[in-house]
Amino acid sequence: MFSMSIKELLQRFTLFKNLTDYEMEPIIDLAKNRMFRQGTHIFMQGDPLTNVYFIHQGKVKIYRSDMHGKEQIVNILNVGEMFPHQGFFRKDNYPAHAEVLEDAILIYIPIHLFENFLITNPEICIKLFKVLGDRIVDLQNRLEEKILHNTYEQIILLLLRLAKSNGKEITSNQISITSQFTNKDLANMIGSSRETVSRTLTQLKKNNLIKNDKGGNIIVNMKELQEELF
């Protein structure tokens, strides 16, 4: 399946980038890889926490479901990212569903063995804490958006965030959001309704703040959209 070794694949990730071949040996022995097809679930919310995953190829949607089955998208993860971010050093269940948005090749390691590796490699722990710290900051920012901004502003902030995390630069001011999201997907990311998102996107298009390309991707005019918040 791969033209590169597991070691070469893992060393593309920030956590393992600066490790020597000797330091990589125990983690290579633990790591496995698997292809997941679009639309399949890697794990379900509430399943026993068994593996930590690293995305070599594809995209993965992390989402929760409430007791009524309503979906809340937590994150869209891309190549080079790891998940889950919750549950290290504690017995727990997966806190959300993980669904494959695009055919994915994942490297995975049993989490209890990965934890043992972290204990014996403190420099990796420090890198992991940075990754987890970045996630906490992101969640804090999202909570702040929810508290301090109205729905119109929340949708703008969401588009700006997706442009940065899932975007491809077209010009110095235009970024194409390369992952295609339905209006329902966008609504589920901020806890709004599909109708509200649809109205807001129509308004933003009329004001020339966003547009769609021929493939249906949203193109964001970054400067103008940011100015709309002030």
MDAnalysis code that builds the backbone (N, CA, C; Angstrom):
import MDAnalysis as mda
import numpy as np

u = mda.Universe.empty(690, n_residues=230, atom_resindex=np.repeat(np.arange(230), 3), trajectory=True)
u.add_TopologyAttr("name", ["N", "CA", "C"] * 230)
u.add_TopologyAttr("resid", np.arange(1, 231))
u.add_TopologyAttr("resname", ["MET", "PHE", "SER", "MET", "SER", "ILE", "LYS", "GLU", "LEU", "LEU", "GLN", "ARG", "PHE", "THR", "LEU", "PHE", "LYS", "ASN", "LEU", "THR", "ASP", "TYR", "GLU", "MET", "GLU", "PRO", "ILE", "ILE", "ASP", "LEU", "ALA", "LYS", "ASN", "ARG", "MET", "PHE", "ARG", "GLN", "GLY", "THR", "HIS", "ILE", "PHE", "MET", "GLN", "GLY", "ASP", "PRO", "LEU", "THR", "ASN", "VAL", "TYR", "PHE", "ILE", "HIS", "GLN", "GLY", "LYS", "VAL", "LYS", "ILE", "TYR", "ARG", "SER", "ASP", "MET", "HIS", "GLY", "LYS", "GLU", "GLN", "ILE", "VAL", "ASN", "ILE", "LEU", "ASN", "VAL", "GLY", "GLU", "MET", "PHE", "PRO", "HIS", "GLN", "GLY", "PHE", "PHE", "ARG", "LYS", "ASP", "ASN", "TYR", "PRO", "ALA", "HIS", "ALA", "GLU", "VAL", "LEU", "GLU", "ASP", "ALA", "ILE", "LEU", "ILE", "TYR", "ILE", "PRO", "ILE", "HIS", "LEU", "PHE", "GLU", "ASN", "PHE", "LEU", "ILE", "THR", "ASN", "PRO", "GLU", "ILE", "CYS", "ILE", "LYS", "LEU", "PHE", "LYS", "VAL", "LEU", "GLY", "ASP", "ARG", "ILE", "VAL", "ASP", "LEU", "GLN", "ASN", "ARG", "LEU", "GLU", "GLU", "LYS", "ILE", "LEU", "HIS", "ASN", "THR", "TYR", "GLU", "GLN", "ILE", "ILE", "LEU", "LEU", "LEU", "LEU", "ARG", "LEU", "ALA", "LYS", "SER", "ASN", "GLY", "LYS", "GLU", "ILE", "THR", "SER", "ASN", "GLN", "ILE", "SER", "ILE", "THR", "SER", "GLN", "PHE", "THR", "ASN", "LYS", "ASP", "LEU", "ALA", "ASN", "MET", "ILE", "GLY", "SER", "SER", "ARG", "GLU", "THR", "VAL", "SER", "ARG", "THR", "LEU", "THR", "GLN", "LEU", "LYS", "LYS", "ASN", "ASN", "LEU", "ILE", "LYS", "ASN", "ASP", "LYS", "GLY", "GLY", "ASN", "ILE", "ILE", "VAL", "ASN", "MET", "LYS", "GLU", "LEU", "GLN", "GLU", "GLU", "LEU", "PHE"])
u.atoms.positions = np.array([
    [0.822, -1.205, 0.000],
    [0.000, 0.000, 0.000],
    [0.861, 1.261, 0.000],
    [2.005, 1.216, 0.682],
    [2.821, 2.406, 0.834],
    [4.162, 2.234, 0.134],
    [4.664, 3.340, -0.449],
    [6.014, 3.339, -0.991],
    [7.011, 3.737, 0.083],
    [6.505, 4.271, 1.213],
    [7.358, 4.670, 2.322],
    [7.149, 3.728, 3.499],
    [8.131, 3.669, 4.378],
    [8.026, 2.828, 5.562],
    [7.172, 3.512, 6.615],
    [6.737, 2.729, 7.599],
    [5.978, 3.295, 8.718],
    [6.806, 4.385, 9.412],
    [8.095, 4.166, 9.534],
    [8.965, 5.167, 10.184],
    [8.925, 6.487, 9.422],
    [9.040, 6.423, 8.103],
    [9.021, 7.649, 7.304],
    [7.669, 8.347, 7.398],
    [6.603, 7.554, 7.418],
    [5.258, 8.127, 7.526],
    [5.070, 8.820, 8.872],
    [5.475, 8.136, 9.952],
    [5.300, 8.708, 11.284],
    [6.138, 9.960, 11.487],
    [7.331, 9.983, 10.892],
    [8.211, 11.137, 11.099],
    [7.732, 12.368, 10.355],
    [6.660, 12.243, 9.597],
    [6.023, 13.420, 9.004],
    [5.153, 14.152, 10.033],
    [4.849, 13.472, 11.128],
    [4.023, 14.082, 12.158],
    [4.901, 14.826, 13.151],
    [4.411, 15.958, 13.629],
    [5.174, 16.809, 14.539],
    [5.670, 16.045, 15.751],
    [4.845, 15.146, 16.275],
    [5.209, 14.416, 17.490],
    [6.504, 13.624, 17.335],
    [6.739, 13.104, 16.131],
    [7.861, 12.187, 15.934],
    [8.981, 12.755, 15.067],
    [8.815, 13.986, 14.644],
    [9.683, 14.552, 13.601],
    [11.174, 14.500, 13.936],
    [11.538, 14.803, 15.181],
    [12.952, 14.933, 15.535],
    [13.526, 13.720, 16.266],
    [12.787, 12.620, 16.264],
    [13.281, 11.428, 16.950],
    [14.323, 10.698, 16.097],
    [15.286, 10.104, 16.750],
    [16.291, 9.308, 16.053],
    [15.701, 7.957, 15.666],
    [16.398, 7.237, 14.802],
    [15.940, 5.901, 14.405],
    [15.802, 4.992, 15.628],
    [16.741, 5.117, 16.565],
    [16.709, 4.301, 17.779],
    [15.464, 4.626, 18.609],
    [15.156, 5.929, 18.723],
    [13.992, 6.341, 19.509],
    [12.690, 5.937, 18.824],
    [12.708, 5.829, 17.495],
    [11.501, 5.478, 16.750],
    [11.185, 3.986, 16.795],
    [12.179, 3.167, 17.091],
    [11.999, 1.713, 17.010],
    [10.795, 1.186, 17.794],
    [10.635, 1.581, 19.080],
    [9.489, 1.020, 19.826],
    [8.133, 1.432, 19.281],
    [8.036, 2.648, 18.757],
    [6.744, 3.111, 18.243],
    [6.440, 2.459, 16.893],
    [7.495, 2.183, 16.114],
    [7.306, 1.500, 14.829],
    [6.766, 0.093, 15.068],
    [7.268, -0.552, 16.100],
    [6.814, -1.904, 16.431],
    [5.336, -1.939, 16.807],
    [4.831, -0.808, 17.323],
    [3.442, -0.745, 17.772],
    [2.472, -0.343, 16.668],
    [2.974, 0.390, 15.681],
    [2.102, 1.046, 14.704],
    [1.603, 0.086, 13.625],
    [0.346, 0.296, 13.242],
    [-0.262, -0.429, 12.127],
    [-0.936, 0.609, 11.227],
    [-1.318, 0.185, 10.036],
    [-2.014, 1.117, 9.140],
    [-3.208, 0.433, 8.498],
    [-4.161, 1.257, 8.084],
    [-5.378, 0.722, 7.475],
    [-6.027, 1.797, 6.613],
    [-6.650, 1.357, 5.518],
    [-7.418, 2.277, 4.680],
    [-8.887, 2.233, 5.097],
    [-9.494, 3.418, 5.185],
    [-10.913, 3.536, 5.504],
    [-11.608, 4.242, 4.342],
    [-12.699, 3.688, 3.872],
    [-13.437, 4.280, 2.758],
    [-14.335, 5.424, 3.218],
    [-14.594, 6.338, 2.306],
    [-15.472, 7.474, 2.581],
    [-16.819, 6.987, 3.107],
    [-17.287, 7.644, 4.174],
    [-18.590, 7.320, 4.744],
    [-18.559, 6.280, 5.847],
    [-17.421, 5.616, 6.031],
    [-17.333, 4.626, 7.102],
    [-16.971, 5.297, 8.423],
    [-17.291, 4.633, 9.513],
    [-16.949, 5.140, 10.844],
    [-15.723, 4.400, 11.379],
    [-14.807, 5.167, 11.915],
    [-13.602, 4.601, 12.516],
    [-13.935, 4.105, 13.916],
    [-14.707, 4.884, 14.632],
    [-15.262, 4.472, 15.917],
    [-16.510, 5.286, 16.189],
    [-17.293, 4.834, 17.156],
    [-18.541, 5.502, 17.510],
    [-18.443, 6.080, 18.916],
    [-19.191, 7.132, 19.130],
    [-19.243, 7.755, 20.446],
    [-19.665, 6.726, 21.493],
    [-18.875, 6.623, 22.574],
    [-19.189, 5.690, 23.642],
    [-18.475, 4.354, 23.530],
    [-17.871, 4.070, 22.359],
    [-17.082, 2.838, 22.228],
    [-15.872, 2.900, 23.160],
    [-15.388, 1.759, 23.620],
    [-14.177, 1.771, 24.464],
    [-13.005, 2.384, 23.712],
    [-12.258, 3.234, 24.399],
    [-11.098, 3.911, 23.814],
    [-9.978, 2.898, 23.624],
    [-9.609, 2.616, 22.369],
    [-8.625, 1.570, 22.102],
    [-7.385, 2.063, 21.369],
    [-7.556, 2.962, 20.386],
    [-6.430, 3.378, 19.550],
    [-6.300, 4.892, 19.460],
    [-5.076, 5.340, 19.204],
    [-4.845, 6.729, 18.803],
    [-4.497, 6.680, 17.317],
    [-5.074, 7.606, 16.536],
    [-4.954, 7.572, 15.073],
    [-4.180, 8.785, 14.556],
    [-3.456, 8.551, 13.460],
    [-2.700, 9.601, 12.780],
    [-3.109, 9.577, 11.307],
    [-3.505, 10.730, 10.774],
    [-4.020, 10.790, 9.405],
    [-2.873, 10.968, 8.414],
    [-2.646, 9.942, 7.618],
    [-1.642, 10.033, 6.553],
    [-2.270, 10.552, 5.260],
    [-3.521, 10.208, 5.048],
    [-4.227, 10.626, 3.830],
    [-5.707, 10.718, 4.140],
    [-6.401, 11.698, 3.532],
    [-7.843, 11.815, 3.686],
    [-8.259, 12.837, 4.739],
    [-9.561, 12.857, 5.019],
    [-10.138, 13.778, 5.997],
    [-11.122, 13.024, 6.881],
    [-11.195, 13.452, 8.137],
    [-12.039, 12.768, 9.118],
    [-12.898, 13.794, 9.848],
    [-14.177, 13.494, 9.959],
    [-15.108, 14.356, 10.699],
    [-15.310, 13.791, 12.095],
    [-15.125, 14.630, 13.102],
    [-15.397, 14.266, 14.487],
    [-16.699, 14.954, 14.894],
    [-17.669, 14.195, 15.337],
    [-18.945, 14.797, 15.711],
    [-19.592, 14.043, 16.862],
    [-20.465, 14.735, 17.570],
    [-21.228, 14.148, 18.671],
    [-22.702, 14.063, 18.282],
    [-23.423, 13.190, 18.963],
    [-24.873, 13.101, 18.789],
    [-25.529, 13.220, 20.160],
    [-26.599, 14.031, 20.233],
    [-27.313, 14.123, 21.504],
    [-28.363, 13.012, 21.578],
    [-29.136, 13.010, 22.643],
    [-30.090, 11.921, 22.865],
    [-31.196, 11.887, 21.814],
    [-31.356, 13.003, 21.080],
    [-32.376, 13.054, 20.027],
    [-31.773, 12.765, 18.652],
    [-30.487, 12.460, 18.626],
    [-29.837, 12.150, 17.353],
    [-29.328, 13.352, 16.601],
    [-29.430, 14.550, 17.210],
    [-28.951, 15.751, 16.530],
    [-27.426, 15.768, 16.528],
    [-26.860, 16.114, 15.378],
    [-25.412, 16.081, 15.187],
    [-24.774, 17.428, 15.507],
    [-23.640, 17.382, 16.201],
    [-22.833, 18.574, 16.466],
    [-21.414, 18.274, 16.010],
    [-20.983, 18.936, 14.928],
    [-19.644, 18.695, 14.406],
    [-18.618, 19.367, 15.305],
    [-17.676, 18.573, 15.798],
    [-16.631, 19.080, 16.690],
    [-15.439, 19.576, 15.892],
    [-15.050, 18.817, 14.864],
    [-13.869, 19.199, 14.100],
    [-13.815, 18.439, 12.784],
    [-13.092, 19.017, 11.827],
    [-12.747, 18.350, 10.584],
    [-11.228, 18.231, 10.575],
    [-10.723, 17.006, 10.590],
    [-9.290, 16.778, 10.713],
    [-8.686, 16.402, 9.366],
    [-7.449, 16.867, 9.141],
    [-6.774, 16.704, 7.868],
    [-5.476, 15.918, 8.024],
    [-4.789, 15.749, 6.897],
    [-3.498, 15.057, 6.872],
    [-2.542, 15.689, 7.886],
    [-1.849, 14.834, 8.643],
    [-0.875, 15.319, 9.612],
    [-1.423, 15.505, 11.010],
    [-2.736, 15.271, 11.197],
    [-3.338, 15.446, 12.520],
    [-3.576, 14.095, 13.181],
    [-3.686, 14.148, 14.512],
    [-3.954, 12.948, 15.297],
    [-5.284, 13.092, 16.018],
    [-5.853, 11.970, 16.430],
    [-7.090, 11.980, 17.217],
    [-7.239, 10.606, 17.865],
    [-8.031, 10.464, 18.941],
    [-8.729, 11.525, 19.656],
    [-7.752, 12.292, 20.549],
    [-8.192, 13.431, 21.049],
    [-7.343, 14.243, 21.919],
    [-7.740, 14.107, 23.375],
    [-8.777, 13.321, 23.623],
    [-9.268, 13.139, 24.995],
    [-9.083, 11.690, 25.398],
    [-8.662, 11.471, 26.630],
    [-8.620, 10.109, 27.132],
    [-7.255, 9.583, 27.473],
    [-6.200, 10.366, 27.216],
    [-4.867, 9.886, 27.555],
    [-4.721, 9.720, 29.071],
    [-4.068, 8.627, 29.471],
    [-3.765, 8.337, 30.868],
    [-5.014, 8.203, 31.734],
    [-6.127, 7.792, 31.132],
    [-7.330, 7.537, 31.914],
    [-8.176, 6.517, 31.161],
    [-8.903, 5.701, 31.909],
    [-9.807, 4.756, 31.262],
    [-11.054, 5.518, 30.841],
    [-11.362, 5.448, 29.573],
    [-12.443, 6.277, 29.058],
    [-13.025, 5.639, 27.809],
    [-14.084, 6.266, 27.286],
    [-14.658, 5.876, 26.010],
    [-14.410, 6.979, 24.993],
    [-14.559, 6.642, 23.726],
    [-14.429, 7.680, 22.702],
    [-15.510, 8.733, 22.932],
    [-15.120, 10.015, 22.991],
    [-16.077, 11.070, 23.332],
    [-16.954, 11.511, 22.171],
    [-16.690, 10.986, 20.952],
    [-17.441, 11.411, 19.778],
    [-17.330, 10.348, 18.692],
    [-18.100, 10.531, 17.618],
    [-17.989, 9.672, 16.449],
    [-16.854, 10.176, 15.561],
    [-16.228, 9.277, 14.820],
    [-15.228, 9.650, 13.816],
    [-15.641, 9.034, 12.484],
    [-15.995, 9.892, 11.522],
    [-16.462, 9.436, 10.210],
    [-15.492, 9.898, 9.126],
    [-15.218, 9.041, 8.165],
    [-14.297, 9.358, 7.075],
    [-15.020, 10.189, 6.012],
    [-14.513, 11.418, 5.772],
    [-15.102, 12.291, 4.756],
    [-14.526, 12.016, 3.372],
    [-13.251, 11.677, 3.330],
    [-12.579, 11.305, 2.084],
    [-11.775, 10.044, 2.372],
    [-11.687, 9.140, 1.390],
    [-10.913, 7.911, 1.589],
    [-9.638, 8.222, 2.366],
    [-9.410, 7.475, 3.443],
    [-8.325, 7.824, 4.362],
    [-7.397, 6.645, 4.610],
    [-6.128, 6.961, 4.753],
    [-5.145, 5.993, 5.232],
    [-4.697, 6.472, 6.605],
    [-4.937, 5.652, 7.608],
    [-4.639, 6.017, 8.989],
    [-3.583, 5.083, 9.562],
    [-2.681, 5.668, 10.325],
    [-1.754, 4.891, 11.137],
    [-2.335, 4.879, 12.544],
    [-2.363, 3.725, 13.183],
    [-2.947, 3.686, 14.519],
    [-2.088, 2.850, 15.462],
    [-2.171, 3.234, 16.740],
    [-1.381, 2.599, 17.789],
    [-2.307, 2.330, 18.972],
    [-2.293, 1.131, 19.546],
    [-3.100, 0.880, 20.757],
    [-2.772, 1.919, 21.822],
    [-3.811, 2.532, 22.371],
    [-3.579, 3.703, 23.205],
    [-2.842, 3.371, 24.504],
    [-3.053, 2.203, 25.080],
    [-2.351, 1.882, 26.323],
    [-0.863, 1.683, 26.058],
    [-0.514, 1.184, 24.883],
    [0.895, 1.039, 24.519],
    [1.496, 2.398, 24.155],
    [0.686, 3.250, 23.535],
    [1.147, 4.601, 23.207],
    [1.426, 5.393, 24.482],
    [0.574, 5.200, 25.493],
    [0.787, 5.876, 26.772],
    [2.090, 5.420, 27.420],
    [2.375, 4.133, 27.354],
    [3.647, 3.627, 27.888],
    [4.827, 4.238, 27.159],
    [4.685, 4.401, 25.845],
    [5.730, 5.037, 25.043],
    [5.935, 6.481, 25.487],
    [4.836, 7.190, 25.756],
    [4.937, 8.583, 26.193],
    [5.659, 8.688, 27.539],
    [5.360, 7.768, 28.438],
    [5.971, 7.785, 29.767],
    [7.486, 7.651, 29.673],
    [7.945, 6.862, 28.731],
    [9.392, 6.638, 28.589],
    [10.048, 7.618, 27.624],
    [9.253, 8.497, 27.019],
    [9.782, 9.501, 26.091],
    [9.204, 10.874, 26.439],
    [9.739, 11.510, 27.481],
    [9.169, 12.775, 27.963],
    [9.159, 13.893, 26.921],
    [10.108, 13.858, 25.972],
    [10.117, 14.915, 24.952],
    [8.885, 14.825, 24.055],
    [8.371, 13.595, 23.866],
    [7.138, 13.424, 23.095],
    [5.948, 13.919, 23.905],
    [5.991, 13.703, 25.206],
    [4.930, 14.204, 26.083],
    [4.799, 15.713, 25.953],
    [5.939, 16.408, 25.923],
    [5.927, 17.870, 25.818],
    [5.259, 18.293, 24.507],
    [5.599, 17.592, 23.416],
    [4.981, 17.903, 22.130],
    [3.479, 17.623, 22.161],
    [3.108, 16.520, 22.805],
    [1.695, 16.170, 22.909],
    [0.934, 17.226, 23.705],
    [1.536, 17.698, 24.792],
    [0.887, 18.731, 25.600],
    [0.656, 19.995, 24.777],
    [1.583, 20.298, 23.876],
    [1.406, 21.473, 23.008],
    [0.217, 21.271, 22.080],
    [0.118, 20.058, 21.503],
    [-1.015, 19.751, 20.630],
    [-2.324, 19.882, 21.402],
    [-2.363, 19.298, 22.597],
    [-3.574, 19.369, 23.416],
    [-3.868, 20.807, 23.835],
    [-2.812, 21.563, 24.123],
    [-2.986, 22.967, 24.488],
    [-3.597, 23.772, 23.355],
    [-3.156, 23.500, 22.126],
    [-3.726, 24.182, 20.959],
    [-5.204, 23.851, 20.819],
    [-5.578, 22.609, 21.111],
    [-6.982, 22.210, 21.026],
    [-7.821, 22.942, 22.072],
    [-7.261, 23.082, 23.266],
    [-7.977, 23.788, 24.335],
    [-8.211, 25.244, 23.949],
    [-7.178, 25.888, 23.386],
    [-7.311, 27.275, 22.948],
    [-8.384, 27.392, 21.871],
    [-8.396, 26.432, 20.932],
    [-9.402, 26.444, 19.867],
    [-10.807, 26.329, 20.451],
    [-10.995, 25.427, 21.420],
    [-12.301, 25.266, 22.048],
    [-12.706, 26.506, 22.836],
    [-11.738, 27.148, 23.498],
    [-12.016, 28.384, 24.221],
    [-12.473, 29.483, 23.259],
    [-11.791, 29.564, 22.113],
    [-12.160, 30.568, 21.115],
    [-13.563, 30.321, 20.585],
    [-13.912, 29.043, 20.390],
    [-15.256, 28.730, 19.889],
    [-16.319, 29.079, 20.917],
    [-16.028, 28.805, 22.178],
    [-16.966, 29.155, 23.248],
    [-17.157, 30.664, 23.319],
    [-16.065, 31.392, 23.171],
    [-16.134, 32.859, 23.178],
    [-16.985, 33.361, 22.012],
    [-16.801, 32.746, 20.842],
    [-17.603, 33.125, 19.678],
    [-19.091, 32.935, 19.977],
    [-19.400, 31.821, 20.631],
    [-20.799, 31.506, 20.923],
    [-21.403, 32.510, 21.892],
    [-20.617, 32.944, 22.868],
    [-21.119, 33.828, 23.911],
    [-21.189, 35.283, 23.449],
    [-20.158, 35.726, 22.714],
    [-19.994, 37.146, 22.425],
    [-20.508, 37.589, 21.060],
    [-20.860, 36.643, 20.193],
    [-21.249, 37.011, 18.835],
    [-22.626, 36.469, 18.481],
    [-23.355, 37.236, 17.655],
    [-24.644, 36.753, 17.169],
    [-24.426, 35.697, 16.084],
    [-25.514, 35.087, 15.613],
    [-25.391, 33.978, 14.675],
    [-24.719, 34.403, 13.380],
    [-25.053, 35.587, 12.871],
    [-24.438, 36.100, 11.640],
    [-22.926, 36.166, 11.798],
    [-22.474, 36.692, 12.906],
    [-21.034, 36.803, 13.160],
    [-20.404, 35.427, 13.380],
    [-21.120, 34.524, 14.030],
    [-20.599, 33.169, 14.246],
    [-20.357, 32.446, 12.915],
    [-21.242, 32.660, 11.960],
    [-21.081, 32.030, 10.648],
    [-19.862, 32.605, 9.930],
    [-19.663, 33.905, 10.036],
    [-18.478, 34.532, 9.446],
    [-17.212, 33.971, 10.091],
    [-17.201, 33.897, 11.403],
    [-16.035, 33.360, 12.113],
    [-15.784, 31.906, 11.739],
    [-16.849, 31.142, 11.534],
    [-16.704, 29.751, 11.115],
    [-16.063, 29.666, 9.735],
    [-16.526, 30.483, 8.806],
    [-15.952, 30.485, 7.454],
    [-14.476, 30.869, 7.482],
    [-14.128, 31.839, 8.297],
    [-12.730, 32.246, 8.425],
    [-11.892, 31.112, 9.006],
    [-12.442, 30.415, 9.988],
    [-11.725, 29.300, 10.614],
    [-11.534, 28.150, 9.621],
    [-12.576, 27.845, 8.848],
    [-12.484, 26.765, 7.869],
    [-11.527, 27.134, 6.738],
    [-11.481, 28.411, 6.391],
    [-10.553, 28.858, 5.348],
    [-9.110, 28.626, 5.790],
    [-8.857, 28.804, 7.074],
    [-7.500, 28.611, 7.592],
    [-7.159, 27.133, 7.759],
    [-8.144, 26.334, 8.197],
    [-7.859, 24.924, 8.493],
    [-8.077, 23.998, 7.301],
    [-8.986, 24.366, 6.399],
    [-9.334, 23.500, 5.264],
    [-9.275, 24.270, 3.956],
    [-8.417, 25.277, 3.901],
    [-8.399, 26.139, 2.733],
    [-7.161, 26.034, 1.869],
    [-7.319, 26.488, 0.637],
    [-6.212, 26.575, -0.327],
    [-6.187, 27.989, -0.879],
    [-5.019, 28.638, -0.798],
    [-4.894, 30.024, -1.236],
    [-4.994, 30.128, -2.748],
    [-5.880, 31.006, -3.202],
    [-6.031, 31.273, -4.634],
    [-5.279, 32.548, -4.999],
    [-5.552, 33.613, -4.222],
    [-4.809, 34.861, -4.323],
    [-4.400, 35.251, -2.908],
    [-3.733, 36.391, -2.769],
    [-3.315, 36.842, -1.432],
    [-4.501, 37.123, -0.532],
    [-5.699, 37.303, -1.121],
    [-6.882, 37.637, -0.321],
    [-7.984, 36.590, -0.428],
    [-7.887, 35.680, -1.384],
    [-8.951, 34.698, -1.593],
    [-8.478, 33.295, -1.233],
    [-9.283, 32.620, -0.424],
    [-8.989, 31.243, -0.040],
    [-10.201, 30.375, -0.348],
    [-9.949, 29.241, -0.993],
    [-11.010, 28.290, -1.293],
    [-11.073, 27.245, -0.183],
    [-12.254, 27.058, 0.385],
    [-12.454, 26.005, 1.384],
    [-12.584, 24.692, 0.626],
    [-11.547, 23.872, 0.689],
    [-11.444, 22.701, -0.184],
    [-12.353, 21.546, 0.227],
    [-12.764, 21.504, 1.488],
    [-13.746, 20.501, 1.915],
    [-15.138, 21.052, 1.653],
    [-15.995, 20.255, 1.032],
    [-17.346, 20.722, 0.753],
    [-18.263, 20.394, 1.926],
    [-18.908, 21.421, 2.434],
    [-19.829, 21.266, 3.552],
    [-21.221, 21.693, 3.109],
    [-22.209, 20.917, 3.492],
    [-23.583, 21.336, 3.248],
    [-23.948, 22.425, 4.252],
    [-25.042, 23.119, 3.973],
    [-25.506, 24.132, 4.926],
    [-25.840, 23.494, 6.273],
    [-26.313, 22.247, 6.214],
    [-26.606, 21.532, 7.463],
    [-25.321, 21.265, 8.233],
    [-24.238, 20.894, 7.512],
    [-22.944, 20.672, 8.166],
    [-22.485, 21.943, 8.887],
    [-22.556, 23.070, 8.175],
    [-22.118, 24.344, 8.757],
    [-22.972, 24.696, 9.977],
    [-24.281, 24.447, 9.862],
    [-25.175, 24.719, 10.990],
    [-24.816, 23.856, 12.187],
    [-24.479, 22.584, 11.924],
    [-24.132, 21.672, 13.011],
    [-22.825, 22.049, 13.701],
    [-21.985, 22.797, 13.029],
    [-20.723, 23.207, 13.633],
    [-20.907, 24.309, 14.670],
    [-21.971, 25.085, 14.526],
    [-22.162, 26.203, 15.460],
    [-23.481, 26.117, 16.233],
    [-24.199, 25.014, 16.052],
    [-25.449, 24.849, 16.778],
    [-26.552, 25.759, 16.287],
    [-26.581, 26.021, 14.976],
    [-27.617, 26.863, 14.379],
    [-28.529, 26.000, 13.518],
    [-29.363, 26.645, 12.687],
    [-30.260, 25.908, 11.795],
    [-29.780, 26.035, 10.356],
    [-30.151, 25.056, 9.547],
    [-29.771, 25.080, 8.129],
    [-30.341, 26.308, 7.434],
    [-31.556, 26.684, 7.795],
    [-32.203, 27.832, 7.159],
    [-31.445, 29.131, 7.457],
    [-31.013, 29.284, 8.696],
    [-30.266, 30.492, 9.079],
    [-28.943, 30.577, 8.325],
    [-28.252, 29.442, 8.226],
    [-26.979, 29.412, 7.489],
    [-27.223, 29.742, 6.019],
    [-28.273, 29.173, 5.436],
    [-28.584, 29.417, 4.026],
    [-28.837, 30.896, 3.769],
    [-29.627, 31.529, 4.627],
    [-29.916, 32.963, 4.470],
    [-28.643, 33.796, 4.594],
    [-27.822, 33.436, 5.561],
    [-26.591, 34.195, 5.797],
    [-25.627, 34.064, 4.625],
    [-25.462, 32.854, 4.090],
    [-24.561, 32.648, 2.951],
    [-25.060, 33.419, 1.730],
    [-26.366, 33.434, 1.520],
    [-26.940, 34.198, 0.407],
    [-26.628, 35.680, 0.558],
    [-26.753, 36.183, 1.791],
    [-26.456, 37.592, 2.059],
    [-24.978, 37.889, 1.838],
    [-24.103, 37.000, 2.284],
    [-22.668, 37.200, 2.114],
    [-22.276, 37.182, 0.637],
    [-22.965, 36.349, -0.160],
    [-22.691, 36.308, -1.600],
    [-23.149, 37.601, -2.270],
    [-24.310, 38.119, -1.875],
    [-24.807, 39.374, -2.438],
    [-23.863, 40.527, -2.142],
    [-23.198, 40.452, -0.999],
    [-22.261, 41.503, -0.598],
    [-20.840, 41.243, -1.106],
    [-20.703, 40.224, -1.968],
    [-19.406, 39.874, -2.575],
    [-18.331, 39.543, -1.539],
    [-18.747, 38.930, -0.439],
    [-17.794, 38.526, 0.598],
    [-17.361, 37.079, 0.400],
    [-18.236, 36.273, -0.208],
    [-17.908, 34.897, -0.559],
    [-18.523, 34.591, -1.915],
    [-18.084, 33.488, -2.516],
    [-18.697, 32.980, -3.740],
    [-18.387, 31.493, -3.842],
    [-19.027, 30.836, -4.791],
    [-18.754, 29.413, -5.033],
    [-18.019, 29.252, -6.355],
    [-17.038, 28.338, -6.381],
    [-16.376, 28.048, -7.643],
    [-17.186, 27.007, -8.415],
    [-16.696, 26.598, -9.577],
    [-17.440, 25.659, -10.416],
    [-17.651, 24.312, -9.729],
    [-16.738, 23.961, -8.818],
    [-16.864, 22.693, -8.125],
    [-17.737, 22.752, -6.883],
    [-18.235, 23.943, -6.559],
    [-19.105, 24.098, -5.395],
    [-18.388, 24.502, -4.126],
    [-17.059, 24.637, -4.176],
    [-16.321, 25.068, -2.990],
    [-16.590, 26.539, -2.699],
    [-16.604, 26.888, -1.423],
    [-16.788, 28.275, -1.020],
    [-15.449, 28.999, -1.109],
    [-15.440, 30.143, -1.799],
    [-14.253, 30.991, -1.873],
    [-14.487, 32.202, -0.982],
    [-13.577, 32.404, -0.058],
    [-13.721, 33.454, 0.949],
    [-12.809, 34.629, 0.612],
    [-13.386, 35.835, 0.577],
    [-12.588, 37.056, 0.475],
    [-12.194, 37.455, 1.900],
    [-10.988, 37.080, 2.305],
    [-10.585, 37.127, 3.703],
    [-10.679, 38.525, 4.312],
    [-10.082, 39.514, 3.670],
    [-10.022, 40.863, 4.240],
    [-11.418, 41.431, 4.422],
    [-12.233, 41.343, 3.365],
    [-13.575, 41.897, 3.425],
    [-14.447, 41.188, 4.458],
    [-14.287, 39.860, 4.550],
    [-15.079, 39.108, 5.514],
    [-14.673, 39.450, 6.946],
    [-13.385, 39.619, 7.175],
    [-12.913, 40.018, 8.499],
    [-13.423, 41.399, 8.872],
    [-13.448, 42.301, 7.901],
    [-13.921, 43.679, 8.162],
    [-15.400, 43.695, 8.487],
    [-16.143, 42.681, 8.039],
    [-17.576, 42.603, 8.300],
    [-17.862, 42.427, 9.788],
    [-16.859, 41.978, 10.548],
    [-17.037, 41.754, 11.985],
    [-16.908, 43.027, 12.787],
    [-16.407, 44.086, 12.165],
    [-16.129, 45.321, 12.925],
    [-17.016, 46.465, 12.475],
])
